[in-house]
Amino acid sequence: VLTQPYTEPPESRAASLVNPTPGDSLIEIDTPALLVDLDRMETNIAGMSALARESGLSLRPHAKAHKVPELARLEVEAGAVGITCQKLGEAEVMAAAGLTDLLIAFPMVGARKIQRLIALARRVHVITTIDSLEAAAPLSQAAASEGVMIDAVLEVDVGYHRCGVDPQAALGTAQALATEFEGLRFRGLMAYEGHIYNLISVEAVEERAALSYNILGDIAARLRAAGVPVDIVSVGASAAARVAARHPAVTELRAGSYIFNDLAQIAMGGATESECALTVLATVVSTQTSERAVIDAGAKALSFVTIPGYAGYGSIRGHEGAVIDRLADEHGMISIPMAVKPFYIGERVRIIPNSGSSVINEFSDLVGVRNGTVECVWPIAARGRMQ
Ligand SMILES: Cc1ncc(COP(=O)(O)O)c(C=O)c1O
């Protein structure tokens, strides 16, 4: 039996008490809620755009970090050439909101994806990411038969071992891509140096990132020597942005996490606690013993992402030593060592998340606060757009 999809009647909940509105003070916001400190975020955006501008790098921030079209627009207004999306669904949301230059950093595999990509490429400038000639072939055929030309970059595996062709195979694959696939215009190389997030010192991060960029530089030089133009050499990680800015081979930076920062960035030496803009606001709802408190933010708010070498699921501001060491779906269990400040029922805590980009996908709204007051509420429009 087919049923009508459920739509929530307006009187179903006291919406004005659930949703924060501009002018509310922090104490009025119901929890759990996802807050962004607007002053801090604006400083982060200005800082990354200055780094890119001063080093002659194109900045194409990764919108997976926030999934909010209004924030993508702020990044573009600050000088970004366009944005990066991980998924086609995110890119569709961003395009519908008026973003016009989108790199989709994910292999396009499957007939429906190809149809949607072509439809998107008719409306905005799209750069697609290729890591196999098998995936390039049907995309090329479909684009050519529809009379559409789609820009493409080849993803190279520089050590993360996720997607990307082996550097040994990159030259041949790029040459084939540049010459044998109608409907696709070869623009250059991209890589994600995600393996640096397993390192624990700034020196190791910088060294490994530079090695990754050397690999791309070498392939780009050999391609150019073979007569293949390489306009784009695009790299990703926020934690290595300064290395990318200095490296002669890199033309484009797709930093994403920098907009909010999180404990992962702190762990890499890429940010300090005061540079973190995103916090989960939660309420202490139970304290059965002096060693345990429970908050109303569990795995569905904080996510199960952990950080190598760090205990727990986020850092509670002002409660050093307390650890959110267990999560149920909707409960976060805090263990409180002796001599650490206790928690009281009804206390509201702010938690810097381990991974901003995971937490952003758990909430419907992002609450912008300045000087302790709600200034705006943005729907997290690309939340859940995994397809
Ligand atoms: C392909 C790609 N590019 C760029 C980024 C942004 O990296 P960061 O979160 O370090 O800013 C990511 C993050 O996962 C990514 O997967």
The ligand as an SDF file (V2000), in Angstrom:
LIG
                    3D

 16 16  0  0  0  0  0  0  0  0999 V2000
   38.9050   15.3730   -1.7060 C   0  0  0  0  0  0  0  0  0  0  0  0
   39.0320   16.2890   -0.5490 C   0  0  0  0  0  0  0  0  0  0  0  0
   39.5120   17.5190   -0.7420 N   0  0  0  0  0  0  0  0  0  0  0  0
   39.6170   18.4060    0.2730 C   0  0  0  0  0  0  0  0  0  0  0  0
   39.2400   18.0590    1.5610 C   0  0  0  0  0  0  0  0  0  0  0  0
   39.3660   19.0870    2.6560 C   0  0  0  0  0  0  0  0  0  0  0  0
   40.3160   18.7000    3.5740 O   0  0  0  0  0  0  0  0  0  0  0  0
   40.3450   19.3110    5.0520 P   0  0  0  0  0  0  0  0  0  0  0  0
   39.1780   18.7600    5.7490 O   0  0  0  0  0  0  0  0  0  0  0  0
   41.6430   18.8550    5.5940 O   0  0  0  0  0  0  0  0  0  0  0  0
   40.2660   20.7700    4.9190 O   0  0  0  0  0  0  0  0  0  0  0  0
   38.7470   16.7750    1.8040 C   0  0  0  0  0  0  0  0  0  0  0  0
   38.3620   16.3610    3.1650 C   0  0  0  0  0  0  0  0  0  0  0  0
   38.0130   15.2490    3.4300 O   0  0  0  0  0  0  0  0  0  0  0  0
   38.6450   15.8550    0.7320 C   0  0  0  0  0  0  0  0  0  0  0  0
   38.1770   14.6110    0.9010 O   0  0  0  0  0  0  0  0  0  0  0  0
  1  2  1  0
  2  3  1  0
  2 15  2  0
  3  4  2  0
  4  5  1  0
  5  6  1  0
  5 12  2  0
  6  7  1  0
  7  8  1  0
  8  9  2  0
  8 10  1  0
  8 11  1  0
 12 13  1  0
 12 15  1  0
 13 14  2  0
 15 16  1  0
M  END
$$$$
